[in-house]
């Protein structure tokens, strides 16, 4: 009897393990690698943008810096719209996890910045540190260096007020995206949950607000309203296209419309408007909005058309996009110290290729380290939770 019972338990365990393996395999099969692929390309594009616009200001021609904005941050909001649903609990849990991961990262960043300053003041001098920070250019050179930790900066970072991190200026310079993402996702899921039959009305409202802000610049509000009005349009429109495929016959019409919009923008604003795209990005104004059409149309044209069946470095980047986004802020700051000594000794395009490659490699290595730091941070939080939790009888 005992042998029979043990045999049944053994078979049950084998069945359970097989079922779990099958479920995990099913989940992997259901994952749309195109989304990971698109996120990966968008992330690599962001690294190129920050290569061109930060350290690239010293040597990359303005035309190339403008071209780098072809595939920009609007893609992330579109991909977020495609992958978002109306489950409030799931969405808020995901945002909570992201907030905690973000807080772990900025805590690490705060102490890295602080200890570097203490190291510089202890073993070198204030003048050496000032010379070090001058590498970033006068716009980002720090004016107050102290061995006293500026705890208010860490508190502000937790609350998404992105005061500068002196040692890694690109990090906070690129975090505006995160604040808008949090706001957008909260309002987006509320709309999807409570107004599923009126999504088109909300898209229309966001479009009207965006154009009102641009037609009457004196009405353009400060803060996040202008950002959310435009990017919410993208988020909701992308959600409407979720699981759908753009008909082949419409594709030429879409690209012809994009071309006509770009030509019309050049005619109305003048050809030099293309050199001012980045200035029209913060907050989004009509020239930048038109500029995003090409990348957004391309994203939706290939959605459910381009089949990605295998994992690759690009899909790996897409799956770990948040860690690459954090890591590229650090790596894009570090490459300054290669650009400044090398820019006089080689053509700009060779240096750009080298720096971009180095930036990707550093972002990859830093992202691996940040994942370990994130894991350690979660373990510490779990330890504290167990120690402080009320014991139930």
C-alpha positions in Angstrom: 0.0 0.0 0.0 2.8 2.4 0.9 4.6 1.6 -2.3 1.5 2.3 -4.3 1.0 5.6 -2.6 4.6 6.6 -3.2 4.2 5.6 -6.9 1.1 7.8 -7.2 2.9 10.7 -5.6 5.8 10.3 -7.9 3.6 10.2 -11.0 1.7 13.3 -9.7 4.9 15.2 -9.2 6.1 14.3 -12.7 2.8 15.4 -14.1 2.9 18.7 -12.2 6.4 19.4 -13.5 5.4 18.6 -17.0 2.4 20.8 -16.7 4.5 23.7 -15.4 7.0 23.2 -18.2 4.2 23.2 -20.7 2.7 26.4 -19.3 6.0 28.2 -19.3 6.6 27.0 -22.8 3.2 28.3 -23.8 3.9 31.7 -22.3 7.1 31.9 -24.2 5.3 30.9 -27.4 2.7 33.6 -26.8 5.2 36.4 -26.4 5.3 38.6 -29.5 9.0 39.0 -30.3 8.2 41.8 -32.7 7.4 44.0 -29.7 10.7 43.1 -28.1 12.4 43.7 -31.4 10.8 47.1 -31.9 11.6 48.0 -28.3 15.2 46.9 -28.8 15.6 49.0 -32.0 13.9 52.0 -30.3 16.3 51.7 -27.3 19.4 51.4 -29.6 18.0 54.5 -31.4 17.8 56.4 -28.1 21.4 55.5 -27.4 22.4 56.9 -30.8 20.4 60.1 -30.1 22.2 60.6 -26.8 25.5 59.8 -28.5 24.8 62.5 -31.1 23.2 65.2 -28.9 25.3 65.0 -25.7 29.0 64.2 -26.4 28.2 64.5 -30.1 27.7 68.3 -29.7 31.5 68.6 -29.8 32.1 66.9 -33.2 28.9 65.6 -35.0 27.4 67.8 -37.7 23.9 69.2 -36.9 22.4 67.4 -39.9 23.4 64.0 -38.4 22.0 65.0 -35.0 18.7 65.9 -36.6 18.7 62.6 -38.5 19.2 60.7 -35.2 15.7 61.8 -34.1 14.0 59.8 -36.9 13.2 56.9 -34.5 12.5 58.7 -31.2 10.8 58.3 -27.9 7.3 58.4 -29.4 7.8 54.7 -30.4 7.9 53.7 -26.7 4.5 55.3 -26.0 3.1 53.6 -29.1 4.5 50.2 -28.0 3.1 50.8 -24.5 -0.3 51.4 -26.0 -0.1 48.2 -28.0 0.8 46.1 -24.9 -1.5 47.8 -22.4 -4.9 46.5 -21.4 -7.8 47.5 -19.1 -6.6 45.5 -16.1 -6.0 48.2 -13.5 -4.5 45.9 -10.8 -2.0 44.4 -13.2 -1.0 47.9 -14.6 -0.6 49.5 -11.2 1.4 46.5 -10.0 3.7 46.8 -13.0 4.1 50.6 -12.3 4.8 49.9 -8.7 7.5 47.5 -9.6 9.0 50.0 -12.0 8.9 52.7 -9.4 10.8 50.5 -6.9 13.3 49.5 -9.6 13.7 53.2 -10.4 14.2 54.1 -6.7 16.9 51.4 -6.3 18.7 52.7 -9.4 18.7 56.4 -8.4 19.8 55.4 -4.9 22.8 53.6 -6.4 23.3 56.7 -8.7 23.2 59.1 -5.7 25.9 57.2 -3.8 28.1 56.7 -6.8 28.0 60.4 -7.5 28.6 61.3 -3.8 31.5 58.9 -3.3 33.2 60.0 -6.5 33.1 63.6 -5.2 34.4 62.5 -1.8 37.2 60.5 -3.6 38.1 63.6 -5.7 38.2 66.0 -2.7 40.1 63.5 -0.6 42.8 62.4 -3.0 42.9 65.3 -5.4 41.4 68.8 -5.1 38.4 70.9 -5.7 40.1 72.3 -8.8 40.6 68.8 -10.1 36.9 68.0 -9.7 35.9 71.2 -11.4 38.2 70.4 -14.3 36.7 66.9 -14.5 33.2 68.2 -14.6 34.1 70.9 -17.2 34.5 68.0 -19.7 30.7 68.0 -20.0 30.7 71.6 -21.2 29.8 74.8 -19.4 26.1 74.0 -19.5 26.5 71.0 -17.3 29.5 72.0 -15.1 28.6 71.8 -11.5 28.8 75.0 -9.4 28.6 73.3 -5.9 30.9 70.4 -5.0 30.7 69.2 -1.4 31.6 66.2 0.7 28.2 66.6 2.5 25.6 64.4 0.8 22.8 66.4 -0.7 19.9 64.2 0.5 17.3 66.5 -0.9 18.4 65.5 -4.4 17.7 61.8 -3.6 14.3 62.7 -2.3 13.6 64.8 -5.4 14.6 61.9 -7.6 12.3 59.6 -5.8 9.5 62.0 -6.5 10.6 62.4 -10.2 12.0 65.9 -9.9 15.1 65.3 -11.9 17.8 67.6 -10.5 21.2 67.1 -12.2 23.5 64.2 -11.2 26.8 66.0 -11.6 28.9 62.9 -12.4 26.3 61.4 -14.9 24.5 64.4 -16.4 22.8 62.4 -19.2 20.9 60.2 -16.8 18.6 62.9 -15.4 18.6 64.6 -18.8 16.8 61.6 -20.3 14.4 60.8 -17.4 11.7 63.2 -18.5 10.4 60.2 -20.5 9.8 58.2 -17.3 7.6 60.8 -15.6 5.4 61.2 -18.7 5.2 57.4 -19.0 3.9 57.0 -15.4 1.3 59.7 -15.9 0.3 58.4 -19.4 -0.1 54.8 -18.2 -2.2 55.7 -15.2 -4.7 57.8 -17.2 -4.5 55.4 -20.2 -5.5 52.4 -18.2 -8.3 54.4 -16.5 -9.7 55.3 -20.0 -9.4 51.8 -21.3 -11.1 50.4 -18.2 -14.0 52.8 -17.6 -14.5 54.3 -21.1 -13.9 51.4 -23.5 -16.6 52.6 -25.9 -15.4 56.1 -26.0 -11.7 55.8 -26.8 -12.2 57.5 -30.1 -13.6 60.5 -28.3 -10.6 60.7 -26.0 -8.3 60.5 -29.0 -10.2 63.3 -30.6 -10.0 65.4 -27.4 -6.2 64.9 -27.2 -5.8 65.9 -30.9 -7.9 69.0 -30.4 -6.0 70.0 -27.3 -2.6 69.4 -29.0 -3.6 71.6 -31.9 -5.1 74.3 -29.7 -1.9 74.5 -27.7 0.1 74.9 -30.9 -2.2 77.3 -32.7 -2.4 79.5 -29.7 1.0 79.2 -28.1 0.0 81.5 -25.2 -2.4 78.7 -24.2 0.4 76.1 -24.1 0.5 75.1 -20.4 3.7 74.5 -18.6 4.4 71.1 -16.9 3.3 67.8 -18.3 -0.1 68.7 -19.9 1.2 69.3 -23.4 3.3 66.1 -23.3 0.4 64.0 -22.1 -2.1 65.4 -24.7 0.1 64.4 -27.6 1.5 61.1 -26.3 -1.9 60.0 -25.1 -3.1 60.3 -28.7 -0.3 57.9 -29.7 -1.0 55.6 -26.7 -4.7 55.2 -27.4 -4.4 55.0 -31.2 -1.8 52.3 -30.8 -4.2 50.4 -28.4 -6.9 50.6 -31.0 -4.6 48.9 -33.5 -3.7 46.2 -31.1 -3.8 42.8 -32.8 -4.7 44.4 -36.1 -2.8 44.6 -39.4 -2.7 47.6 -41.7 -4.0 46.6 -45.2 -1.3 46.5 -47.8 -3.3 48.9 -50.1 -3.2 51.6 -47.4 0.6 51.6 -46.9 1.5 53.8 -49.9 -1.2 56.2 -48.9 0.2 56.5 -45.4 3.7 57.1 -46.6 2.5 59.6 -49.2 0.7 61.4 -46.4 3.8 61.5 -44.3 5.9 62.9 -47.3 3.2 65.5 -48.0 3.2 66.6 -44.3 7.0 66.9 -44.3 7.0 68.9 -47.5 4.2 71.1 -46.2 6.1 71.7 -43.0 9.2 72.7 -44.9 7.2 75.1 -47.1 5.3 76.7 -44.2 8.2 77.0 -41.6 11.1 77.1 -44.0 13.8 74.5 -44.7 15.7 75.4 -41.6 12.8 74.0 -39.4 14.5 70.6 -39.7 17.5 72.0 -37.8 15.1 73.0 -35.0 13.3 69.6 -34.5 14.8 69.0 -31.1 13.8 72.5 -29.9 10.2 71.6 -30.9 10.3 68.4 -28.9 10.2 70.0 -25.5 7.2 70.3 -25.3 5.9 68.6 -28.5 5.0 71.2 -31.1 3.7 70.7 -34.7 7.1 70.4 -36.4 8.2 67.6 -34.1 4.7 66.0 -34.2 4.9 65.8 -38.0 8.5 64.5 -37.7 7.3 61.5 -35.6 4.8 60.4 -38.3 7.4 58.4 -40.3 8.6 56.3 -37.4 5.1 55.6 -36.1 3.7 54.6 -39.5 6.7 52.3 -40.0 6.1 50.7 -36.6 2.4 50.0 -37.4 3.1 48.9 -40.9 5.4 46.1 -39.8 3.3 45.2 -36.8 1.7 41.8 -37.4 3.5 41.7 -40.7 7.2 41.3 -39.8 7.5 38.0 -38.0 10.4 37.7 -35.6 10.8 34.0 -34.7 14.2 33.9 -33.0 15.8 35.6 -30.1 18.7 38.1 -30.9 20.7 40.8 -29.3 18.0 43.3 -30.3 15.2 41.3 -28.7 17.4 41.0 -25.6 17.7 44.8 -25.5 13.9 45.0 -25.9 13.2 42.6 -23.0 15.6 44.6 -20.8 14.8 48.0 -22.2 14.4 49.7 -18.8 17.9 48.6 -17.6 19.4 49.7 -20.9 17.6 53.0 -20.6 19.1 53.5 -17.2 22.5 52.2 -18.3 22.7 54.4 -21.4 22.4 57.5 -19.2 25.6 56.4 -17.4 27.4 55.2 -20.6 26.5 58.3 -22.5 28.1 60.4 -19.7 31.2 58.3 -19.7 31.9 58.5 -23.4 32.5 62.2 -23.0 36.0 61.3 -21.8 36.8 59.5 -25.0 35.3 62.2 -27.3 37.2 65.1 -25.9 40.7 63.7 -26.4 40.0 61.9 -29.7 37.9 64.4 -31.6 41.0 66.2 -33.0 42.7 63.1 -34.3 40.1 61.4 -36.7 37.2 62.3 -39.0 33.9 62.9 -37.2 32.1 59.9 -38.8 34.8 57.4 -37.7 34.7 58.8 -34.2 30.9 58.7 -34.2 30.9 55.0 -35.2 33.5 54.2 -32.5 31.7 56.1 -29.8 28.3 54.7 -30.7 29.7 51.2 -30.5 31.4 51.9 -27.2 28.2 53.4 -25.9 26.2 50.3 -26.7 28.9 48.0 -25.2 29.0 50.0 -22.0 25.2 50.3 -21.8 25.1 46.5 -22.2 27.6 45.9 -19.4 26.1 48.5 -17.1 22.6 47.0 -17.7 23.9 43.6 -16.5 25.3 45.3 -13.3 22.1 47.2 -12.8 20.0 44.0 -13.0 22.2 42.5 -10.2 21.8 45.7 -8.1 18.1 45.6 -8.7 18.0 42.0 -7.6 20.0 42.8 -4.5 17.7 45.8 -3.7 14.6 43.6 -4.0 16.2 41.0 -1.7 17.0 43.7 0.9 13.4 45.0 0.7 12.1 41.4 1.1 14.3 40.9 4.1 13.0 44.1 5.7 9.5 43.1 4.9 9.9 39.8 6.7 11.5 41.4 9.7 8.9 44.1 10.1 5.8 42.1 9.1 3.3 41.3 11.9 3.4 37.7 13.0 0.0 36.1 12.9 -0.8 33.3 15.3 
